[in-house]
Amino acid sequence: MILLSPGPVNVSARVRAALQRPDLCHRESEFADLMQGIRRKLVQAFVPGAEADYTAVLLTGSGSAAVEAAVLSSLPNGKRALVINNGAYGERLASIVGVHRLGVAEFKLDWGTRPDPEKLRLALRQHPEVHVVAMVHHETTTGLINPVKDMAEVADSLNRVFVLDSVSGLGGEELDVAGPHLYMVAGTAHDCLQGAPGVSFVLVRKGFMERMKAYPKRSWYLHLPHYYEDAEKGSSPVTPAVQVFYAFDEALNELLEEGVPTRIQRYKNAAAMIRKKMDELEMKPVLPAELQSNSLTAYHLPDGVTYQMLHDKLKERGYVIYPGQGLLDGKIFRVANMGALTEQQIDGFLTAFQGTIRTIAAR
Ligand SMILES: Cc1ncc(COP(=O)(O)O)c(C=O)c1O
């Protein structure tokens, strides 16, 4: 089955084979070597040139675990987080801070609208209690890329900590982590990094990790300094998903062999192929071209076509598309181009899509 979903994604045969490596106890030195290799490769891939300033902390769990761990660990007593919310994952960030009563009024925008850095400046001046600004990089709800650099620079200039959910961005989009002083970036193995689901991570500025050690522990399972201190000793406070770590390590080997810029270009090319064909078929994108990511395109469902109908007919042909969420449920469909997909596979999907749309129209 070809997955056009924004995670999990199709993985290479090499990554799948890694899932079958021999059983291993995480208290053994082989596991410590595996974990340290993954942490080193993450920093090498995403903070080139500033490797000494960042560290990576691994968590067994999905992307939300990494996002929640980053936010919960980042707040000293009495301080608050401001969430920029322009999609379902911004909304999830807002509910994470809401559940723990750590937020202030959200910076809320219509889904598909980019935030204005000057409005952030104003909001931060009005809210001295805000210590952390949290935002999504690639808002997978619509495929929108948020202006990370501009927003992070405003936060940094006002001495705030910028935390980024780049679960569906890292590996698919350009991202300068060190330049605009991103304090923490949450990511996962199973999107543009082409690993298996089950392991996620946070890239953290080392100086900030030291500061976080003095912050209150708001969750036992998701307290980042706890994982960091153990990881530095080659250990993990909980039983990690060992086989998924193997696969992630192999996926990172592939990423470093391909090169992050080449991976990004491959995704751009795949998205361009999809957009060209969809345009010929008169599908209407949800976002204008300048806001779109490299790895997902959202389209309005054509008149008379339900998501279920489109999904089921495509699945019969071996392709899995993705539905709209929340407000957009039943109104749009999404086509992601993350994962170990070849041009031929994308082409095969587009041919199947054309056939499916014609079959539905001829009913
Ligand atoms: C931007 C973003 N953040 C967070 C998540 C949550 O990740 P998970 O479903 O792995 O918990 C997703 C999932 O697609 C996402 O796209």
Ligand as a Chemical Component Dictionary entry (heavy atoms), coordinates in Angstrom:
data_LIG
# 
_chem_comp.id                   LIG 
_chem_comp.type                 NON-POLYMER 
_chem_comp.pdbx_formal_charge   0 
_chem_comp.three_letter_code    LIG 
# 
loop_
_chem_comp_atom.comp_id 
_chem_comp_atom.atom_id 
_chem_comp_atom.alt_atom_id 
_chem_comp_atom.type_symbol 
_chem_comp_atom.charge 
_chem_comp_atom.model_Cartn_x 
_chem_comp_atom.model_Cartn_y 
_chem_comp_atom.model_Cartn_z 
_chem_comp_atom.pdbx_ordinal 
LIG C1 C1 C 0 2.495 19.322 13.326 1  
LIG C2 C2 C 0 2.147 18.113 14.109 2  
LIG N1 N1 N 0 2.323 18.137 15.436 3  
LIG C3 C3 C 0 2.040 17.075 16.214 4  
LIG C4 C4 C 0 1.537 15.931 15.651 5  
LIG C5 C5 C 0 1.208 14.780 16.536 6  
LIG O1 O1 O 0 1.994 13.709 16.235 7  
LIG P1 P1 P 0 1.564 12.225 16.706 8  
LIG O2 O2 O 0 0.301 11.887 15.979 9  
LIG O3 O3 O 0 2.744 11.432 16.258 10 
LIG O4 O4 O 0 1.386 12.271 18.165 11 
LIG C6 C6 C 0 1.330 15.847 14.279 12 
LIG C7 C7 C 0 0.778 14.625 13.667 13 
LIG O5 O5 O 0 0.575 14.517 12.480 14 
LIG C8 C8 C 0 1.646 16.970 13.488 15 
LIG O6 O6 O 0 1.455 16.951 12.166 16 
# 
loop_
_chem_comp_bond.comp_id 
_chem_comp_bond.atom_id_1 
_chem_comp_bond.atom_id_2 
_chem_comp_bond.value_order 
_chem_comp_bond.pdbx_ordinal 
LIG C1 C2 SING 1  
LIG C2 N1 SING 2  
LIG C2 C8 DOUB 3  
LIG N1 C3 DOUB 4  
LIG C3 C4 SING 5  
LIG C4 C5 SING 6  
LIG C4 C6 DOUB 7  
LIG C5 O1 SING 8  
LIG O1 P1 SING 9  
LIG P1 O2 DOUB 10 
LIG P1 O3 SING 11 
LIG P1 O4 SING 12 
LIG C6 C7 SING 13 
LIG C6 C8 SING 14 
LIG C7 O5 DOUB 15 
LIG C8 O6 SING 16 
# 
